[in-house]
Amino acid sequence: MANLINEFPDIEIKQDEPLMNYTYTKTGGPADWLAFPETVDQVKELVDYVREHGMGLTVLGNASNLIVGDGGIDDLTIILTRLNKIEVHDNKVTAQAGASYIATTEAARDSELTGLEFAAGIPGSIGGAVFMNAGAYGGETKNVVSEATVMLPDGTVKHLTNEELDFGYRHSSIQDNNGVVLDATFALETGKYDDIKAKMDDLNERREAKQPLDLPSCGSVFKRPEGYYAGKLIHDAGLQGYTSGGAQVSTKHAGFIVNIDHGTAADYVNVIHHVQKTVKEKFGVDLETEVRIIGRQD
């Protein structure tokens, strides 16, 4: 395989770079190649190269709602956090894929635009939020995104409408077409700064009171089963505090798995499987993971 550092001298690229340095769980083995593009053109160069050389491609944002295997990731991994421009025009906010959702909500607030308050504490990137239709406190990304710019695996760039994004619960069409989100535009309403700030502050206070934000985690681990709440099922199964290696079902919020002592991806996966097995045995409910588990699991 060619040396990608030499192939792309204008892009910062690292070889055999531990992904635990970038993930919210503080776990994950090395990426064969890890690139940090700063422009859309650079993203296209990398996507084209991967396609032409038959390589695999993994795209990450803030790496907040995923678990990277201890064996790392084959071929090329791209982190988009340097594509982080946020622009406001009238009642629309357009944010590049690597911009944080939190920073985007703050830009909306500062421009007195309402509709994004629900996302005030979501730690992911815009690309990740669109990819999985991130949501919290009764709000979902699908309710505010008007369109997104996506680069398809063949290198073409398309502007997809809300309908074409085919949002569902923690799902979008980008999961099906293997596209790379480049930016998203949010259509919002005019509001008052003080009202917007008060709602954001309230939601962040509630989040801080309930969630284990002081420890590394992958966020909400399981999707909400129809008719139930994952956290309550886990709590009622007596699983809070269950530990495998350095990963533990949070004693503060049963829906979270936290890294308490140099936990590995394998530790996280072991806890997930134990929780799924126990909840199934006790309540007959299948818990489906919301968190993405990627990479080599060894």
N, C-alpha and C positions, 0 to 999 in steps of 0.2 A: 504494500500500500504506500502511496506517495506520502511524503511529509507535508501535511496540510499547513504547517507553519510557514514553509517555503512557498507553497502554492498561493497563499493569501497573505502577503506581507503587510497589507493595510488593515487586517482584522486581527484583533488579539485572539490567539488560539493557544490552548494549553493541551499538552499530551499527558495521558494517564492522570488526570486531575481528579482527586477525591471529591465526589459530589456531596459528601457529608458537610463540606464547607459551605454549601449553598441551600440545603434543604432545611425546612422548619423542624423536622424531627432530629436533625443532626446525625442522620444515618445515610448510608449509601456509599457504594464502592466507586472505583474510578471510571470516568468517561474515557474511552479510547482517545477521543478528541473533543475538546470543549471550546466552542466559539462564542464570542461576544460581539455580534454585529451591531453597528451603530446607525445604519441607514437601511431603508428598504432595498436599495440596490445591492447592498452587501448580503442581505437575506436571500435575494434572488440568485446571486452568484453562488452561494452555498447550496441552495436548493437545486440549482442546475447541475452543480458538480456532483452532488449525491446521486441524482438521477442518472447522469451520464456514466458514473462509475459503479452503479449497482450497489451503493451503500445504503445502510439504514440511517434514518434520521429521527431524532427525538427532539422535541421542542419544549422548553420549559420557560416559565415566567418566574414568579416568586417562589415556586416549588413549595407551596404551603399546604396543598391538599393532595399530597402524593407520598408514596414510600418507594424509594429507589433501592433495588436489591443490593445486597452486600457484595455481589460480584460485579457491580457497576453496569455500564451501558455500552453496547457494541457501537462501533463506527462513530458517527458524528452526533453530538448533542449541541444544541443551540440554546443559549440563554438570552432572552429578549429584553432584559431590564434596562438596557441602554437606549431602547426605543421608547422614550417615556414622555414625549411632548403631549401637552394638554392644551387645547384651544377652545375658547368660548365664542360663539357667534349667535347673537340674539338669544333664543331659548334652547340652543343646542350646544352640547359639550362633545367634542371629538377628542378621544384619547388614544394614543398609540398603544400597541399590545403590551409593551413592557411597563407602562405607567401603573402605579399601584391604584387599586380600587379606592383605597382610603384617600389618596391625594386627589383623585377625580371627584369624590364626594365633596372634598374641601373646596375645590375649584368651583363646583356648582354652588355651594353655600356662599362663597365670596362674591359670586355673581347674582346672588339672590334668586337662584333657580331651585325649585323643589321637585322631589321625586326620587332622589338618590339617597335619602336619609337612611333607609334600611341597610345600606351597604357601608355605613360609616366605620364599622369595625372589621369588615371582611379583609383579611390580610393578603389576599391573592392579587394577581395582576389583571388587567383588563382582558388580555388574551385568554387567560384561564377562566375568568368569569363568564366570558361569552362561550367558550368551549363547553363548559359544564352547566351553563345557566345557573350561576351561583345565586343564592338567596339567603335571606335571614329575616326574622321578625315579620313574617307575612309578606315580604317583598321578594321579587325575583327579577333577574336581569332582563328576562324576556319582556317585562312590562314597560321597560324604559328604552330599550335599544331600538332605534329606527332602522339602522343598517350597519353592516360591518364590511370592511375590506379584507379579503382573504386571498392568499396565494395558494393555488392548487399545486399538487405534486409535479405537474408538467410545466410549472413556472408561470402560468397565466395568472393574472390578477383579476378578481371579480368583486363587484360590489353587490353584496347579498342583502336583500330586504329582510325585515323581521320575519315575514312569511317564509322566505327561502331558507332562513336559518333553522326553521322547523324545531323551535324550542319545545322541550318537554321537561319533565322533572329530572334535573341534573343531566340534561341532554341537549345537544344541538346537532345540526347536520354536519358540522365540522368534524365531529367524532366519526362520521361515516365516510366523508370524502378525503380524510387525511390532509386537510388544508392547514395553512398557518395563518392565524389571525394577525393582521397588520395594524388595524385600528378599529374602533367602534364609535358610533355616534349615538348619543343619548338625547332624546326629545323630551324636554322638561317643561314645567310650568313656572310662571313667575310667582315668587313668594316673598316673604319678609325675612331678612337675615336673622333677626332675633328668634323668630319661630323655628326656622330651619336649624339653627344652632342648638336651640333648646331640645329639639327632638333628637338630634344626633348625640348630644351630651347624655340624654336620658338612655338611649339605646346602648351607648358605650358604658355607662355606669352599670346597666343591667348585665351586660356582657362580662364586665370585670368582676361583678359580684358572683356570677354563676360559673364562669369558665376558668380553667386552670391556665391562665395566660402567663404565669410565672415559670412555666416549664415547657421544654420543647414538645411539640405535638404536631399531628398532621390535621388538626382541626376536627370537624365532625366526621367520624369514621364510617357510620352506617347511614344509608338512606332511611327515610321514614317509612316503615311498613304501613300499608293501608289499614287504618283503624287503630293504629298504635303509635307510640313514641318509642324510638329505639332506646333512648336513655332510660326511660322508665322500665322497660323490659329488662335491661341489663341490671338496673338497680334492684328490681324485684327478684331477679335470679341470684342475688347475693354476690355479684361479681365485682363490686367496687373494691379496689385494692388488690384484685388478682394480678399476680406478677409473673412474668417469664423473663429471666435474665434481667435486663435493665428497663424493660417496658412494662407499664402498669396501667390497668383501668383506673382512671382518675378517681380519687376519693372525693373530689369536689363536684365533678360532673361525669356521670356514667357513660355519656356518649363520646368521651374523649379517651385516648390512650396517650400517656405521657412518657417521656424518656426521663427516668429518675436516676439512672446510673450507667452512663455509657452504653445504652441499649443499642442493639443492632436491628437491621431490617428483619432479620429472622426472628428476633424477639417480638417485634410488632406483629408479624404474620402469625406467630404462635399464639399470641393473645387474641388476635382476631378470630382465628379458627376455634379456639376454646370458647370464646364468647358465642360464636355462631352455633356451635354444637350444643352448648348448655341451654341457650335460649330455645333452640329447636326442641330439645328434650323436655324442657319444662313447660313451654307454652305453645309448641307446635308452629312457631313463627320462624320463617326464613329471613334472616337479616342479610341484606345485600350491601356490599361495600359502596360507599360514596367515594372514599379515597381511592385514587388510582395506584395500583401496585405495578411497577415497571422495572425493567432491567433484569440482569442475571441474578437469580435467587440462590446464590451459593456463597 
